[in-house]
């Protein structure tokens, strides 16, 4: 390897000898030797061991309800198979998941033992309407409002279903009943506006849309 040149030499003969040695050594250098000359100095090792990343938190074990939200309800219903409150709650959860067939079975199970359960009648009417079985839905929703005329939501759902069946006069009457029972029912107001539009009464429809927006706080 090429030695560093000392700043002072004693004689010209000595300087000539060293120069000749340097030239001879330079001629023996390979490309790899030249590349190594430009390499950065080695990294200074860090004192002590490298810090370890924090350990991952232990996984939280899921509860039975998180794995199957219906598990607790299913167990309760297994102990009390005809409890209407439990069956209604499970039917509502099943309907939220789009599982209409088992939801319908739960509601029909209630009505088998208690045909006058208006909550179950209303829920079944709404469920059938969601499935597009409007004629069947009207039958149950009509029963619900006959037994409890103060059910604003049942009147609204009846208006929606009759509108689907193109019974505009019946739909209009149902929406009006819903608003009479619940003056803040903005969805019934909006539905009534749609029916009025279909009946070619645009001014009244516009007024109803405005009332719906005001009732909804928009």
Secondary structure as the mmCIF struct_conf table of DSSP 4:
data_model
#
loop_
_struct_conf.conf_type_id
_struct_conf.id
_struct_conf.beg_label_comp_id
_struct_conf.beg_label_asym_id
_struct_conf.beg_label_seq_id
_struct_conf.end_label_comp_id
_struct_conf.end_label_asym_id
_struct_conf.end_label_seq_id
HELX_LH_PP_P HELX_LH_PP_P1 UNK A 2 UNK A 6
BEND BEND1 UNK A 7 UNK A 7
BEND BEND2 UNK A 10 UNK A 10
HELX_RH_AL_P HELX_RH_AL_P1 UNK A 12 UNK A 27
TURN_TY1_P TURN_TY1_P1 UNK A 28 UNK A 28
HELX_RH_AL_P HELX_RH_AL_P2 UNK A 31 UNK A 37
TURN_TY1_P TURN_TY1_P2 UNK A 38 UNK A 38
BEND BEND3 UNK A 39 UNK A 39
HELX_LH_PP_P HELX_LH_PP_P2 UNK A 40 UNK A 46
BEND BEND4 UNK A 47 UNK A 48
HELX_LH_PP_P HELX_LH_PP_P3 UNK A 49 UNK A 63
HELX_RH_AL_P HELX_RH_AL_P3 UNK A 64 UNK A 67
TURN_TY1_P TURN_TY1_P3 UNK A 69 UNK A 70
HELX_RH_AL_P HELX_RH_AL_P4 UNK A 71 UNK A 79
BEND BEND5 UNK A 80 UNK A 80
TURN_TY1_P TURN_TY1_P4 UNK A 81 UNK A 82
HELX_RH_AL_P HELX_RH_AL_P5 UNK A 84 UNK A 96
TURN_TY1_P TURN_TY1_P5 UNK A 97 UNK A 98
HELX_RH_AL_P HELX_RH_AL_P6 UNK A 100 UNK A 113
TURN_TY1_P TURN_TY1_P6 UNK A 115 UNK A 116
HELX_RH_AL_P HELX_RH_AL_P7 UNK A 118 UNK A 130
TURN_TY1_P TURN_TY1_P7 UNK A 131 UNK A 132
HELX_RH_AL_P HELX_RH_AL_P8 UNK A 134 UNK A 147
TURN_TY1_P TURN_TY1_P8 UNK A 149 UNK A 150
HELX_RH_AL_P HELX_RH_AL_P9 UNK A 152 UNK A 164
TURN_TY1_P TURN_TY1_P9 UNK A 165 UNK A 166
HELX_RH_AL_P HELX_RH_AL_P10 UNK A 168 UNK A 181
TURN_TY1_P TURN_TY1_P10 UNK A 183 UNK A 184
HELX_RH_AL_P HELX_RH_AL_P11 UNK A 186 UNK A 198
TURN_TY1_P TURN_TY1_P11 UNK A 199 UNK A 200
HELX_RH_AL_P HELX_RH_AL_P12 UNK A 202 UNK A 216
TURN_TY1_P TURN_TY1_P12 UNK A 217 UNK A 217
#
